[in-house]
Amino acid sequence: MPELNEYRFSFGPWNIHEGEDPFGPPVRDSYSFDEKIGFYRDLGFVGIQFHDDDIVPDIDGKTHEQIMRQTRNVKRLIESLGLTPEIVAPRLWFAPQTIDGAYTANLSSDRDYALERSKRCVDVANEIGCRNIVLWLAREGTYLREAKDSAGAVGRIIDAINTMLDYESNIRILVEPKPNEPMDQAYIPTIGHALGLAYISKDPDRVGGLIESAHAILAGLDPSDEMGYALHHKKLWSVHLNDQNGLKFDEDKAFGSVDLRRAFNQVRILEEHGYGKNGEFVGLDVKVMRTQPREISTKHLLNSRKTFLRLLEKVRTLDRAVERELIEARDYEELDLYILDHLLGG
């Protein structure tokens, strides 16, 4: 199939990892940061998803000048390879101060830490040339419902968003919802909740969403419907495509590897509603299987991109007249078979 250049693809360096999981140690030697960055072009990717401490390791222990110097070093590296920083996200779930949450922590000193870390992240994003700040509100929820006031917690999240908007007029904030894990339940579980934050922020035009396939599935929802909701609001500013086998832990499987039809409908909603025409990236957030040898531990990224492009071809070759006829006749059984036949190559 010919190369399709309409879409630009991104992933984060954490997607190339050592195979460690909660039940076992690493199984592969690490690649250095520079080695990982060197893989992008060969795999067909031009965009990089960053956490702040991907760019500046041990960021909490560095001065502002040290942070800026390291950021400039990374900027020179990615520019030399023709790569674009798509997003930068403050990693607000690793530090001792975020055990109980970041913006919603019960201790005011912990909340202060989260805000200062977020401002440092904005500084890093500005220096590296990226205006998209992603907030994965990982620990903004509870292990125990009585431990926090949910109404007050939402207020604290919006206060943090407003603080960041005030801090830098150039940035956009992309809220990435997830219903659970690592917390028992999260306060912002779906894209509807995320966009609710956008509309009550002090600058709704600069607050939108990022949808991850697996997160929608974990909420019992269809990712394409969540994407369609955000697209209608013109607030789908990034996606993290992957797959998920049921309502359990966040698996981050290769895109389309569990449910090809569900993946087809995600590609279709993006294609038919102009996603990417304003510079949005098709982002992947996929974990390499624990069984993979080190030398072939990037296949999950290559395969996910290939699957997207194959499904894009299926979207573009779908006979809309046949589909329309079946819909008008309300012959959904035949429509069901038509879609399956099309996906199977019939």
C-alpha positions in Angstrom: 0.0 0.0 0.0 1.3 3.5 -0.8 2.6 5.6 2.1 0.0 7.9 3.5 1.4 11.2 4.6 -1.7 13.0 5.9 -1.0 11.9 9.5 2.0 12.5 11.7 2.8 10.0 14.4 4.3 10.3 17.9 5.2 8.2 20.9 7.0 8.7 24.2 10.5 7.2 25.0 8.9 5.3 27.9 7.2 3.0 25.2 10.7 1.4 24.7 11.3 -0.2 28.1 12.9 -3.1 29.9 9.8 -5.3 30.5 9.5 -4.8 34.3 6.0 -5.3 35.6 4.5 -5.5 39.1 5.2 -9.2 39.3 8.7 -9.4 37.8 12.0 -7.6 37.2 13.4 -6.2 34.0 14.0 -8.7 31.2 15.9 -6.5 28.7 18.8 -4.1 29.0 18.0 -0.4 28.7 18.5 1.8 25.7 19.8 5.2 26.5 17.6 8.3 25.9 19.7 9.2 22.9 19.4 5.7 21.4 15.6 5.8 21.8 15.4 9.2 20.1 17.4 7.7 17.3 14.7 5.1 16.6 12.0 7.6 15.7 12.6 8.3 12.0 13.3 4.7 11.1 10.0 3.7 12.7 8.0 6.4 10.8 7.5 8.8 13.7 8.3 12.5 13.7 6.6 13.6 17.0 7.9 13.0 20.6 5.7 12.8 23.7 7.7 13.9 26.7 7.4 13.9 30.5 9.3 16.8 32.0 11.8 14.4 33.5 12.3 12.6 30.3 13.9 15.9 29.1 15.5 16.8 32.5 16.2 13.7 34.7 16.1 14.4 38.4 14.3 17.7 37.7 13.4 18.3 41.3 17.0 18.5 42.3 18.1 21.0 39.7 18.2 24.7 39.6 16.3 26.7 37.0 19.5 27.3 35.0 20.4 23.6 35.1 16.9 22.7 33.9 17.1 25.2 31.0 20.6 24.1 30.0 19.5 20.4 29.8 16.4 21.3 27.9 18.4 23.2 25.3 20.7 20.1 24.9 17.6 17.9 24.2 16.2 20.6 21.8 19.4 20.6 19.8 19.3 16.8 19.6 15.7 16.5 18.4 16.1 19.3 16.0 19.2 17.7 14.4 16.9 14.6 13.7 14.0 16.7 12.4 11.7 15.7 15.3 8.9 17.7 16.9 8.0 17.8 20.6 4.3 17.1 20.6 3.5 17.3 24.3 5.2 17.8 27.7 3.6 16.5 30.9 4.6 17.0 34.5 5.2 13.6 36.1 3.1 14.2 39.2 2.7 10.6 40.4 6.3 9.5 41.3 7.4 12.0 43.9 7.0 11.4 47.7 4.9 14.6 47.8 2.3 13.1 45.5 1.5 9.8 47.3 -1.9 11.3 48.2 -2.5 13.1 44.9 -0.9 16.2 43.5 -3.4 19.1 43.1 -5.9 17.3 45.3 -3.5 16.2 48.1 -4.8 16.8 51.6 -1.5 18.5 52.7 -1.2 22.1 51.4 2.6 21.6 51.1 2.1 18.7 48.7 -0.3 20.8 46.6 2.3 23.6 46.6 4.9 21.1 45.3 2.6 20.0 42.5 2.0 23.6 41.3 5.7 24.4 41.4 6.5 21.2 39.5 3.8 22.1 36.9 5.4 25.6 36.4 8.8 24.0 35.9 7.2 21.8 33.3 5.8 24.8 31.5 9.2 26.4 31.5 10.7 23.2 30.0 7.9 23.1 27.3 8.5 26.8 26.4 12.2 26.2 26.1 11.9 23.1 23.9 9.3 24.7 21.7 6.1 23.0 22.7 2.8 24.6 23.8 0.9 21.5 24.7 0.9 20.6 28.4 -0.7 17.3 29.1 -2.3 16.7 32.6 -2.7 13.0 33.3 -4.4 13.4 36.7 -3.0 10.0 37.8 -3.4 10.3 41.6 -6.3 12.9 41.6 -8.8 10.6 43.2 -8.9 8.4 46.3 -8.0 5.1 47.7 -10.8 5.7 50.2 -13.9 7.8 49.4 -14.1 9.4 52.8 -10.5 10.6 52.6 -11.3 13.6 50.4 -14.2 15.9 49.5 -14.9 15.3 45.8 -16.4 18.7 45.2 -13.5 20.4 46.8 -11.1 18.2 44.9 -12.5 19.3 41.6 -12.2 22.9 42.7 -8.5 22.3 43.4 -7.9 20.8 40.0 -9.5 23.8 38.2 -7.5 26.2 40.5 -4.3 24.4 39.3 -5.4 24.7 35.7 -6.1 28.4 36.1 -2.7 28.9 37.8 -1.0 27.4 34.9 -3.0 29.4 32.4 -2.0 32.6 34.3 1.6 31.5 34.5 2.1 31.3 30.7 -0.2 32.8 28.0 1.1 30.6 25.2 0.4 27.1 26.6 -2.6 24.9 26.0 -3.6 22.3 28.6 -4.7 18.9 27.4 -6.5 16.9 30.2 -6.1 13.2 29.8 -8.9 11.3 31.6 -8.7 7.9 33.1 -11.2 6.2 35.4 -8.9 4.3 37.7 -5.3 3.0 38.4 -3.2 3.9 40.2 -6.0 5.4 42.3 -9.1 3.3 43.1 -11.3 5.9 41.5 -10.4 9.1 39.7 -12.2 12.4 39.8 -11.9 13.0 36.1 -12.7 9.6 34.5 -13.9 10.5 31.1 -13.5 13.1 28.3 -16.9 14.6 29.4 -15.4 15.3 32.8 -12.3 16.7 31.2 -14.2 19.1 29.0 -16.3 20.2 31.9 -13.1 21.5 33.4 -12.2 23.2 30.2 -15.5 25.2 30.1 -15.2 26.4 33.7 -11.6 27.4 33.4 -10.7 31.0 32.9 -9.6 30.5 29.3 -11.7 27.7 27.8 -10.1 28.2 24.4 -6.8 26.9 25.8 -8.1 23.8 27.6 -8.9 20.7 25.7 -8.5 16.9 25.9 -6.3 13.9 25.0 -8.1 10.6 24.7 -6.3 7.3 25.3 -8.1 4.2 23.9 -7.4 2.0 26.9 -8.6 4.6 29.4 -12.0 4.9 27.6 -12.3 1.1 27.5 -11.5 0.9 31.3 -14.5 3.3 31.8 -16.7 0.8 29.9 -16.9 3.2 26.9 -16.1 3.0 23.3 -13.0 5.1 22.4 -14.5 6.2 19.1 -17.5 7.6 20.8 -15.3 9.5 23.3 -13.3 10.9 20.4 -16.5 11.9 18.6 -17.7 13.8 21.6 -14.4 15.7 21.9 -14.3 16.3 18.1 -17.7 17.8 18.1 -16.5 20.3 20.8 -13.3 20.9 18.7 -11.3 19.9 21.7 -9.7 16.7 20.7 -6.1 17.9 20.6 -4.3 14.6 20.9 -4.9 10.8 21.0 -3.0 7.9 22.5 -4.0 4.9 20.5 -3.6 1.4 22.0 -5.8 -1.5 22.9 -7.1 -3.2 26.0 -8.4 -6.7 26.8 -11.3 -6.0 29.1 -11.9 -4.0 32.3 -8.7 -4.7 34.3 -5.3 -3.0 34.6 -4.1 -0.6 31.9 -2.5 -3.0 29.4 -1.5 -0.6 26.6 -1.5 -3.3 24.0 -0.5 -2.6 20.4 -3.3 -0.7 18.5 -5.9 -3.0 17.1 -4.4 -6.2 18.6 -7.5 -7.0 20.7 -10.5 -5.6 18.7 -9.8 -4.7 15.1 -13.3 -3.4 14.5 -13.0 -1.1 17.5 -9.7 0.2 16.1 -11.3 0.7 12.7 -14.0 2.9 14.2 -11.4 5.0 16.0 -9.5 5.6 12.7 -12.8 6.3 11.0 -14.0 9.0 13.4 -10.6 10.7 13.3 -10.5 10.6 9.5 -14.0 11.7 8.8 -13.9 14.7 11.2 -10.7 16.2 10.1 -8.4 15.2 12.9 -4.8 16.1 12.1 -5.6 19.0 9.8 -4.7 21.5 12.5 -1.4 19.8 13.2 -2.6 17.2 15.7 -0.5 14.0 16.0 -1.6 10.4 16.1 0.0 9.4 19.3 0.7 5.9 20.4 1.0 4.7 24.0 1.8 1.0 23.7 3.9 -1.4 25.8 6.3 -3.8 24.2 5.5 -7.4 25.3 7.6 -8.8 28.1 8.7 -11.7 25.9 10.5 -9.6 23.2 14.3 -9.7 22.9 15.9 -6.3 23.2 17.0 -6.1 19.6 13.3 -6.3 18.4 11.7 -4.4 21.2 10.3 -1.6 19.0 8.0 -3.8 16.8 5.0 -2.8 18.8 5.4 0.8 17.7 6.0 -0.1 14.1 3.1 -2.6 14.0 0.7 -0.1 15.6 1.5 2.5 13.0 1.1 0.0 10.2 -2.3 -1.1 11.6 -3.5 2.5 11.7 -2.5 3.0 8.1 -4.1 -0.3 7.0 -7.3 0.7 8.7 -7.1 4.1 7.2 -7.1 2.4 3.8 -10.2 0.5 4.9 -11.9 3.7 5.9 -11.2 5.3 2.6 -12.3 2.4 0.5 -15.6 1.8 2.3 -18.5 2.0 -0.1 -20.5 4.8 1.4 -23.4 4.3 -1.0 -23.9 0.7 0.1 -23.6 1.8 3.7 -26.2 4.5 3.2 -28.6 2.2 1.5 -28.4 -0.3 4.3 -28.8 2.4 7.0 -31.9 3.8 5.2 -33.4 0.3 5.0 -32.5 -0.2 8.7 -31.0 -3.5 7.6 -28.3 -3.4 10.4 -27.7 -7.1 10.2 -26.5 -6.7 6.6 -24.6 -3.6 7.5 -22.9 -5.6 10.2 -21.9 -8.2 7.7 -20.8 -5.6 5.2 -18.4 -4.0 7.7 -17.0 -7.4 8.6 -16.6 -8.4 5.0 -14.8 -5.1 4.3 -12.4 -5.6 7.2 -11.8 -9.2 6.1 -11.0 -8.2 2.6 -14.2 -9.3 1.0 
